[in-house]
């Protein structure tokens, strides 16, 4: 009898609990979501907290900067108008109107600040008439949702004008990242914003090196130009100006140590940018969201697409100091300014001079540059953690050589031939293949992509065999779980080199070398087989997702193929979707990839029914 009563009590309690749960679910389901752009997940991160679901709404719109507003601002010496401080007018002193593309009418777009493993749900509403867009979430591997990577015609269809696409993924990789339009032109016009993913303090490896990690201490660098003026550098959407109060302002307190997060989101020139802060050192602690052995420097040089975290010690009692961004490799120097201001300083900021950056003693350079005494280049950087065991073996499961070169289609034409002026001056190639996009997304609509369009060295389309110019979808297949080494060889001789970003992965830069002439693949292979090419760092090399191959350089990358899907290895300077220097890595078999949702948008070719021809 007692046993029966116990069973009845347990059943009764379970029924009550299930009823309460059903009531809660019903209430949540019937309660409408508030109409808001952002539900902030910006909070102190704790290792025991459940991940939050973070909802965002990004309205993508095109505008024309208003010259009359700008002129009114400049005549107003007090700068009281709030419109004077945003990019719609605050460009350069002689800037003219131009088109811009914004997220929520901001440049940069809204800053997304979350904790590691939070779920992001982002509704992208494309309000630009007659134009499609996609957004890429740089730095996020998207293990659980590879179709949310934001690559048009590879992972999704472009978001058509006046439609909505909902990105939904887990922010699994901590660090400083950003989102941006996939098309380089749209990114140049302002469609980008910060994505900061924080770890809990207890598991943040560099937490003891700084006191504060403020969301306001975010440095977003971007190039800017308009039809009538030279280019300039924006810092958080603001350009150098005679009105110092219009510059981006970073406030610090004496004696405190601050973590600053820097991202260089856009560069039409392809030039790196050097960052300095007058009378202050920067201790670099992370690259592309990956912690490194700290290094203290006077200046920091960063390339397009890269992110760098550094610690600034506020070692002055008062004052305001210039934060200067400068690039000198293009035809005209590019400059950007911001201000680091001490909290107890006078309200009216007065800055007397800019530091002479030609007298730097120590530089931190994220490129693979010739090392010099007292400075560090990327090949000298040490990751805070060792490489995974499977990548530390001398041999890997798969080696992929990628030769970067170009062909000039005009070389066989008479200089007076009218056709010559209509052809591209350079057709870039990787392994003799020029990348083009398919008519349907490779990941979500593989059956709609003609097999004759897919190519690699072992599978060259019939139409290409009689020509040295072959346009196709360059696809390299990699079995899931393999250790992979990619050897990049620059044969173009371009002075600025070539910057590449790897979607879905972070790689280890195990070796690099620069030559003074073009090196063929056979020469590189022979040197490598004889152990005369370069010594690999198989212990703790830098881990990144973006890297620049220098002129006549060789760069060797390693990664574990543990994220199934189709992932772009993308050229960072295409001036559009592509200039041909792209490769798609297909990791794993189709059945090993995350299944595409049944209602996922589709697109592609259309051929009318045959009865029209009868």
C-alpha positions in Angstrom: 0.0 0.0 0.0 2.8 2.3 0.8 4.6 1.5 -2.4 1.4 2.3 -4.4 1.0 5.6 -2.6 4.6 6.5 -3.4 4.0 5.7 -7.1 0.9 7.8 -7.2 2.8 10.7 -5.5 5.6 10.5 -8.1 3.0 10.4 -11.0 1.1 13.4 -9.5 4.3 15.4 -9.2 5.4 14.6 -12.7 2.0 15.6 -14.0 2.2 18.9 -12.2 5.7 19.6 -13.5 4.7 18.7 -17.1 1.6 20.9 -16.8 3.6 23.8 -15.6 6.1 23.4 -18.4 3.3 23.2 -21.0 1.8 26.4 -19.6 5.1 28.2 -19.8 5.7 27.1 -23.4 2.2 28.1 -24.4 2.7 31.6 -22.9 6.0 32.1 -24.5 4.7 30.9 -27.9 1.7 33.2 -27.8 3.6 36.2 -26.5 4.6 38.4 -29.5 8.3 39.4 -29.7 8.9 43.1 -29.1 9.5 45.2 -32.2 13.1 46.2 -31.6 16.3 46.3 -33.6 18.5 44.8 -31.0 18.1 42.6 -27.9 21.5 43.2 -26.4 23.5 40.3 -25.1 26.3 42.6 -24.1 26.9 41.5 -20.5 29.6 40.2 -18.2 30.4 36.7 -19.4 30.4 33.8 -16.9 31.6 30.3 -17.4 28.5 28.8 -15.7 25.9 30.8 -17.6 23.6 29.4 -20.2 24.1 30.8 -23.7 21.7 33.6 -24.6 19.7 33.9 -27.8 20.6 37.3 -29.2 18.2 38.8 -31.7 19.3 41.6 -34.1 17.7 43.3 -37.0 19.8 44.9 -39.7 18.1 47.2 -42.2 20.3 47.5 -45.3 19.7 50.8 -47.1 21.4 53.1 -49.6 21.8 56.8 -49.1 23.4 59.8 -50.6 25.7 61.9 -48.3 24.2 65.4 -47.9 26.5 68.2 -48.9 24.3 70.9 -47.5 24.2 69.4 -44.0 28.0 69.1 -44.2 28.4 72.8 -45.2 26.1 73.9 -42.4 28.2 71.8 -39.9 31.4 73.4 -41.1 30.1 76.9 -40.7 29.0 76.0 -37.2 32.1 76.5 -35.2 30.5 75.1 -32.0 29.7 71.8 -33.8 26.5 71.5 -31.8 24.5 69.7 -34.5 24.4 65.9 -33.9 24.5 65.4 -37.6 28.0 66.8 -37.7 29.5 63.8 -36.0 28.4 61.0 -38.3 29.6 59.8 -41.7 26.7 61.3 -43.6 28.7 64.6 -43.5 31.8 64.1 -41.4 34.2 62.8 -44.0 37.0 65.2 -45.1 36.8 69.0 -45.2 36.3 69.0 -49.0 34.2 65.8 -49.4 31.4 65.7 -51.9 28.2 63.7 -51.8 28.5 60.0 -52.7 26.4 56.9 -52.3 26.8 54.8 -49.1 25.3 51.5 -48.0 24.5 51.3 -44.3 23.2 48.8 -41.7 20.7 50.6 -39.5 21.8 54.0 -41.0 25.2 53.7 -39.3 28.8 53.4 -40.5 30.1 51.2 -39.0 26.9 49.2 -38.5 25.7 48.3 -35.0 28.3 46.7 -32.9 27.3 43.1 -31.9 28.8 42.2 -28.5 28.1 38.7 -27.2 29.5 35.9 -25.0 31.1 32.7 -26.4 28.5 30.2 -27.6 25.6 32.6 -27.6 23.1 32.0 -30.5 22.9 34.9 -32.9 19.6 35.4 -34.8 20.1 38.3 -37.3 17.3 39.4 -39.6 18.9 41.1 -42.6 16.3 43.2 -44.4 17.6 44.3 -47.8 15.9 47.7 -48.6 18.3 48.6 -51.5 16.3 48.7 -54.7 17.5 46.4 -57.4 20.5 45.1 -55.5 21.2 41.8 -53.8 23.5 41.4 -50.8 24.9 38.8 -48.4 26.7 39.2 -45.0 29.8 37.2 -44.0 30.5 36.6 -40.3 34.3 36.8 -40.2 36.0 34.6 -37.7 33.0 32.2 -37.0 33.5 28.6 -38.2 29.7 27.9 -38.4 30.2 24.2 -37.6 26.5 23.6 -36.9 25.2 25.8 -39.8 27.7 26.0 -42.8 24.9 27.5 -44.9 25.0 30.6 -42.7 28.5 31.6 -43.8 27.2 34.3 -46.2 29.0 33.4 -49.5 26.8 34.0 -52.5 26.4 31.0 -54.8 28.5 28.9 -52.5 26.5 28.7 -49.2 23.4 30.6 -50.1 21.5 32.6 -52.8 22.1 36.4 -52.6 19.4 38.2 -50.6 17.2 39.9 -53.2 16.0 43.4 -52.9 13.1 43.9 -50.5 13.5 40.5 -49.0 14.6 39.2 -45.6 17.1 36.5 -44.8 17.6 35.3 -41.2 21.1 34.3 -40.2 21.2 31.9 -37.3 24.4 30.5 -35.9 26.4 30.0 -32.7 29.2 32.5 -31.9 31.6 29.7 -31.0 35.0 31.4 -31.7 35.8 34.0 -29.2 37.7 37.2 -30.0 37.5 40.4 -32.1 35.7 39.8 -35.4 33.4 41.7 -37.7 30.6 41.2 -40.2 30.6 42.7 -43.7 29.0 42.6 -47.1 30.6 39.8 -49.2 30.8 42.1 -52.2 34.0 44.2 -51.9 32.3 47.3 -53.4 29.5 47.2 -50.8 32.0 46.8 -48.0 33.9 49.9 -49.4 30.6 51.8 -49.3 30.1 51.2 -45.6 28.4 47.9 -45.0 30.3 46.4 -42.1 30.2 46.3 -38.3 32.0 44.8 -35.3 31.3 41.3 -33.9 33.0 40.9 -30.5 32.7 37.5 -28.8 34.0 37.5 -25.2 35.1 34.6 -23.0 34.4 34.3 -19.3 37.1 36.0 -17.2 38.1 32.7 -15.7 39.0 31.1 -19.1 40.4 34.2 -20.8 44.1 33.5 -21.0 45.3 37.1 -20.9 42.8 38.4 -18.3 45.6 39.3 -15.8 47.2 41.7 -18.3 44.4 44.2 -18.3 41.9 45.8 -15.9 39.1 46.7 -18.2 37.7 45.5 -21.5 35.2 48.1 -22.5 32.9 47.9 -25.5 33.7 51.6 -26.3 37.4 50.7 -26.8 36.8 49.2 -30.3 38.9 50.5 -33.2 37.3 49.9 -36.7 39.6 51.0 -39.5 38.4 51.5 -43.0 39.5 53.3 -46.2 37.2 55.9 -47.6 37.1 57.8 -50.9 34.8 60.0 -52.9 35.0 61.0 -56.6 36.6 64.4 -56.0 39.1 63.9 -53.1 42.0 61.6 -52.2 41.4 58.6 -50.0 41.5 58.8 -46.3 41.3 56.4 -43.3 38.2 56.4 -41.1 38.4 55.4 -37.4 35.0 54.3 -36.3 33.4 56.1 -39.2 35.2 59.4 -38.6 37.8 61.1 -40.7 40.7 63.5 -39.9 39.2 67.0 -39.6 40.2 70.5 -38.4 37.5 70.1 -35.8 39.3 67.8 -33.3 36.1 67.3 -31.3 34.7 65.4 -34.3 37.3 62.6 -34.0 36.6 59.3 -32.3 37.4 59.6 -28.6 38.7 56.9 -26.3 38.5 57.8 -22.6 40.9 56.2 -20.1 41.8 56.7 -16.4 45.3 57.1 -15.1 47.0 53.9 -14.0 44.4 51.6 -15.6 45.2 49.0 -18.2 42.7 48.7 -21.1 42.1 46.0 -23.7 41.6 47.6 -27.1 40.2 45.6 -30.0 41.2 46.6 -33.6 39.8 45.5 -36.9 40.9 46.7 -40.4 37.7 46.0 -42.3 38.1 47.6 -45.7 40.9 48.7 -48.1 40.5 49.5 -51.7 44.3 50.1 -52.1 45.3 46.9 -50.5 47.8 48.7 -48.3 48.5 47.8 -44.7 47.9 50.4 -42.0 50.3 51.4 -39.2 48.7 52.4 -35.9 50.5 54.4 -33.2 49.4 56.2 -30.0 51.6 59.1 -28.9 53.8 58.5 -25.9 52.2 55.1 -25.3 53.2 51.5 -25.9 50.8 48.7 -27.1 51.1 45.2 -25.8 49.7 42.9 -28.5 47.9 39.8 -27.1 45.7 38.3 -29.9 45.5 38.0 -33.7 42.2 37.2 -35.5 40.7 36.2 -32.2 43.6 33.8 -31.3 45.8 34.5 -28.2 49.5 34.9 -28.7 52.6 35.3 -26.5 52.4 39.1 -25.7 54.7 41.6 -27.4 55.1 45.2 -26.6 55.6 47.7 -29.4 55.5 51.4 -30.4 53.5 50.7 -33.5 51.2 48.1 -34.9 50.9 47.3 -38.7 47.8 45.5 -39.8 46.4 44.4 -43.2 42.9 44.2 -44.6 40.6 41.7 -42.9 42.9 41.2 -39.8 42.1 41.9 -36.2 44.5 42.7 -33.4 43.9 43.0 -29.7 46.3 45.0 -27.6 46.6 46.3 -24.0 47.2 50.0 -23.4 48.5 51.1 -20.0 47.3 54.7 -19.2 50.7 55.8 -17.8 50.1 59.5 -17.9 48.3 61.6 -15.2 46.3 63.8 -17.7 46.3 64.9 -21.3 45.0 63.9 -24.7 47.0 62.0 -27.2 46.6 61.2 -30.9 45.9 57.7 -32.1 47.2 57.8 -35.6 46.6 55.4 -38.5 48.8 55.8 -41.5 49.3 54.0 -44.8 52.1 54.9 -47.2 52.2 52.2 -49.9 49.6 53.7 -52.3 50.0 56.7 -54.6 49.0 59.1 -51.9 49.4 58.7 -48.2 46.3 57.7 -46.2 45.8 59.1 -42.7 43.3 58.6 -39.9 43.1 60.2 -36.4 41.4 59.5 -33.1 42.1 60.7 -29.6 43.0 58.9 -26.4 41.8 61.3 -23.6 42.5 61.0 -19.9 39.3 61.3 -17.8 40.6 64.0 -15.5 41.7 66.2 -18.4 40.2 69.5 -19.2 36.8 69.4 -21.0 38.2 71.2 -24.0 40.7 68.8 -25.6 43.9 70.4 -26.8 46.4 68.3 -28.7 49.6 70.0 -29.7 51.5 67.6 -32.0 51.5 64.3 -33.8 54.3 61.9 -33.1 56.9 61.4 -35.9 56.3 57.8 -36.8 59.6 57.6 -38.8 61.5 57.3 -35.5 59.9 54.1 -34.2 62.1 51.7 -32.3 59.8 48.7 -32.2 57.1 47.6 -34.6 54.6 44.7 -34.6 53.8 43.7 -38.1 51.1 41.1 -39.0 52.7 40.5 -42.4 55.5 38.1 -43.3 58.1 40.8 -43.5 61.9 40.8 -43.2 62.6 40.7 -39.4 64.7 43.5 -37.9 66.3 44.0 -34.6 63.8 45.0 -31.9 60.7 44.3 -34.1 58.6 41.3 -34.8 56.9 40.0 -38.0 54.2 37.4 -38.3 56.7 34.5 -38.7 58.2 35.5 -35.3 54.8 35.4 -33.5 54.2 32.5 -31.1 50.8 31.1 -30.4 49.9 30.9 -26.7 49.0 27.2 -27.2 50.7 24.4 -29.1 49.4 23.1 -32.4 47.2 20.0 -32.2 49.1 16.7 -32.1 47.9 15.6 -35.5 49.4 18.7 -37.1 52.8 18.4 -35.4 53.9 15.4 -37.5 56.5 16.1 -40.1 54.2 14.7 -42.8 50.5 15.5 -43.4 47.7 13.5 -45.0 47.2 16.0 -47.8 49.4 18.6 -49.5 47.8 21.2 -51.7 50.0 23.5 -53.8 48.4 26.7 -55.0 50.4 28.7 -57.6 49.2 32.3 -58.0 49.9 33.9 -61.4 48.2 35.8 -64.2 47.9 36.0 -68.0 47.7 39.1 -70.2 45.1 38.3 -72.9 46.4 41.3 -75.0 49.9 39.9 -75.4 49.1 38.3 -78.8 47.1 41.2 -80.1 48.3 44.0 -82.3 48.5 47.2 -80.2 46.2 48.9 -82.7 43.6 46.2 -82.5 40.4 47.7 -81.1 39.6 44.5 -79.2 42.6 45.0 -77.0 41.1 47.9 -75.1 38.0 45.8 -74.2 39.9 42.9 -72.6 41.0 42.7 -69.0 44.7 43.7 -68.6 45.3 40.8 -66.3 43.5 37.5 -65.8 44.5 36.0 -62.5 44.8 32.3 -61.9 45.5 29.7 -59.3 46.9 26.5 -60.7 46.1 27.8 -64.2 42.4 28.1 -63.2 40.4 31.4 -63.0 37.6 31.1 -60.5 34.0 32.0 -61.4 30.8 31.6 -59.4 28.2 28.9 -60.3 24.6 29.7 -61.2 23.4 27.9 -58.0 24.9 27.5 -54.5 27.4 24.7 -54.3 26.5 23.7 -50.8 22.7 23.9 -50.8 21.9 23.1 -54.5 24.7 20.8 -55.6 22.5 19.0 -58.2 21.8 22.3 -60.0 25.5 23.0 -60.6 26.7 21.5 -64.0 29.5 19.1 -63.4 31.3 20.6 -66.5 31.7 23.8 -64.5 33.7 22.2 -61.6 37.5 22.0 -62.0 40.8 21.3 -60.4 44.1 20.1 -61.6 42.9 16.6 -62.1 39.6 17.6 -63.6 40.0 20.3 -66.3 36.9 21.1 -68.4 37.2 20.1 -72.1 36.7 23.6 -73.2 39.9 24.7 -71.3 42.3 22.2 -72.6 43.3 24.2 -75.7 43.7 27.5 -73.8 45.8 28.8 -70.9 42.8 30.8 -69.7 40.2 28.6 -68.1 37.2 30.1 -66.1 35.5 27.5 -63.9 34.6 26.8 -60.3 37.9 25.8 -58.7 37.0 23.1 -56.1 39.5 21.1 -54.0 38.1 18.0 -52.2 39.5 17.0 -48.8 38.4 13.9 -46.8 37.0 14.7 -43.4 39.5 14.4 -40.6 42.7 14.7 -42.6 45.6 16.9 -41.7 46.2 19.4 -44.5 49.1 21.5 -45.6 48.5 24.3 -48.1 51.6 25.8 -49.9 50.9 29.2 -51.4 53.3 30.4 -54.1 53.2 33.9 -55.5 54.4 34.1 -59.1 52.8 37.5 -60.0 55.4 39.7 -58.5 52.8 42.2 -57.3 54.5 44.5 -54.8 51.5 44.5 -52.4 51.3 40.8 -52.3 48.0 38.9 -52.0 45.8 38.7 -48.9 43.6 35.6 -48.4 40.9 34.8 -45.9 39.8 31.2 -45.1 36.1 30.8 -44.3 35.1 28.2 -41.7 38.6 27.7 -40.4 41.6 29.1 -38.6 45.0 27.9 -39.8 48.5 27.7 -38.5 51.2 29.6 -40.4 54.1 27.1 -40.0 56.6 28.6 -42.5 57.3 31.3 -45.0 60.0 32.5 -47.3 60.5 35.3 -49.8 62.6 35.0 -52.9 63.9 37.7 -55.3 62.4 36.1 -58.4 59.5 34.0 -59.6 59.8 30.4 -58.3 58.0 27.6 -60.1 56.2 24.8 -58.3 58.8 22.3 -59.3 61.6 24.4 -57.8 59.6 24.8 -54.6 59.0 21.1 -54.4 62.6 20.2 -55.0 63.8 22.6 -52.3 61.2 21.2 -49.9 62.1 17.5 -50.6 65.8 18.3 -50.0 64.8 20.2 -46.7 66.3 23.4 -48.1 63.1 25.4 -48.6 62.3 26.6 -45.0 62.2 25.1 -41.5 58.6 24.6 -40.3 57.5 25.7 -36.8 55.5 22.6 -35.7 55.3 23.7 -32.1 53.4 27.0 -31.6 53.1 29.0 -34.8 50.6 31.9 -35.1 47.0 30.9 -35.7 44.9 33.1 -38.0 42.2 33.1 -40.6 43.7 35.9 -42.8 47.2 36.0 -44.3 49.2 38.0 -46.9 51.6 36.2 -49.3 54.4 38.7 -50.0 55.9 39.4 -53.5 57.6 36.2 -54.8 56.8 34.6 -51.4 55.9 31.1 -50.3 53.6 30.6 -47.3 52.8 27.2 -45.7 49.6 26.8 -43.8 48.3 23.8 -41.8 44.8 22.9 -40.5 42.8 19.9 -39.5 39.9 19.2 -41.8 37.3 18.8 -39.0 34.6 21.2 -40.2 32.6 19.5 -43.0 31.2 21.8 -45.7 32.2 24.0 -48.6 34.5 26.8 -47.5 35.9 29.7 -49.5 39.6 30.4 -49.5 39.1 34.0 -50.8 41.2 36.7 -52.2 40.7 39.9 -50.2 41.1 42.4 -53.0 38.8 41.4 -55.8 37.0 44.7 -56.5 33.8 42.8 -56.8 32.9 39.1 -56.2 36.1 37.8 -57.6 39.1 38.5 -59.8 39.8 34.8 -60.2 42.0 34.1 -57.2 39.5 32.0 -55.2 39.3 28.4 -54.3 36.5 26.4 -52.6 37.6 23.6 -50.2 35.0 20.8 -50.1 35.6 19.1 -46.7 34.0 15.7 -46.3 31.4 13.8 -48.2 27.9 15.1 -48.7 26.4 12.8 -46.1 28.9 14.1 -43.5 27.8 17.7 -43.9 25.0 19.4 -42.0 21.7 18.9 -43.9 20.3 22.0 -45.5 16.9 23.2 -44.0 14.0 22.0 -46.2 12.7 25.5 -46.7 16.1 27.1 -47.5 15.9 29.7 -50.4 16.9 28.4 -53.8 18.0 30.1 -57.0 19.6 29.3 -60.3 19.1 29.1 -64.1 15.6 28.9 -65.6 14.8 27.4 -69.0 11.2 27.7 -70.3 9.0 24.8 -71.0 9.4 23.1 -74.4 5.8 23.6 -75.5 6.6 27.1 -76.5 8.8 25.7 -79.2 6.2 23.3 -80.6 
